[in-house]
Amino acid sequence: MELITLLQKEMLQEAATTRKMLARVPAEKFGWQPHPKSMTLQRLSTHVAELPGWVTMALTTDELDFESNPYPHNIVKSTGELLDFFEKSLRDGTASLAQADDSTFEKEWVLRNGSQIYSRESKYEVIRMSFFQTVHHRAQLGVYLRLLDIPIPGSYGPSADDVSF
């Protein structure tokens, strides 16, 4: 199986779980955060929703420099807008992946803040990192929802809230 096909399959599998999680985020709790150093529920869920778009960023750019190109944070005002933003990010990411060729994956991509280099990786590694970031931040989102007494959907099997198991 081709690498692009494998990445597309993984991206869509994770998207199904992410979509279920984002659908549970209550807009009336967007300002909530479990600790002053933590992101708000709105910021965390929006970050989860934007991550499929990182595939496009990795494939169409060679770096992200926070000093010369501050990374914008999207603002959503409802759960519906959050899901719409996720679906747009997913469409963009899957479309970019479909247009890629294997030689692109070997090219370097740099994350920096001016002269301070945070990482220097292949575009393939950045794409994989975006998938890992989705799983990581989706798990954080699950903790937020649990603390707000919102039932958690299963990810790789049933959750403690799935009463049928």
HELIX and SHEET records of a PDB file:
HELIX    1   1 LEU A    3  LEU A   22  1                                  20    
HELIX    2   2 ALA A   27  LYS A   29  5                                   3    
HELIX    3   3 LEU A   41  GLU A   50  1                                  10    
HELIX    4   4 GLY A   53  THR A   60  1                                   8    
HELIX    5   5 THR A   79  GLN A   99  1                                  21    
HELIX    6   6 ASP A  102  GLU A  106  5                                   5    
HELIX    7   7 LYS A  123  LEU A  147  1                                  25    
SHEET    1   A 3 GLU A  63  ASP A  65  0                                        
SHEET    2   A 3 GLU A 108  ASN A 113  1                                        
SHEET    3   A 3 GLN A 116  SER A 122 -1                                        
END                                                                             
